[in-house]
């Protein structure tokens, strides 16, 4: 059973920073990609950034220059460094991963971590 567990959320002031973590555990062969999404109250979940197995990244425009994805392959952990946070960044942040095992690929979601930006 594969699990994704996020951490690092919390309350931060406008203009502040947070670093989120997402650790993949369980039995698998490879992580094909990892993504971060978020869902604000009353809104649909939205994509933020993807990191592929080869390390390439793809950011949505509104986080470029403020958010940075990175990873620790040894610990199967991906990070989201968020700088210059704004009130509109308040949301539950989710990681999503595509994991290869026994010749197949499945996607998994973490439980989410709350980020609240205050004025």
Buried (B, 14 or more C-beta within 10 A) or exposed (E): EBEBBBEBBEEBEEEBEBEBBBBBEEEBEEBBBBBBBBBBEEEEBEBBBBBBEEEEEEBBEEBEEBBBBEBEEEEBBBBBBBBEBBEEBBBBBBBBBBBBEEEEBEEBBBEBBEBBBEE
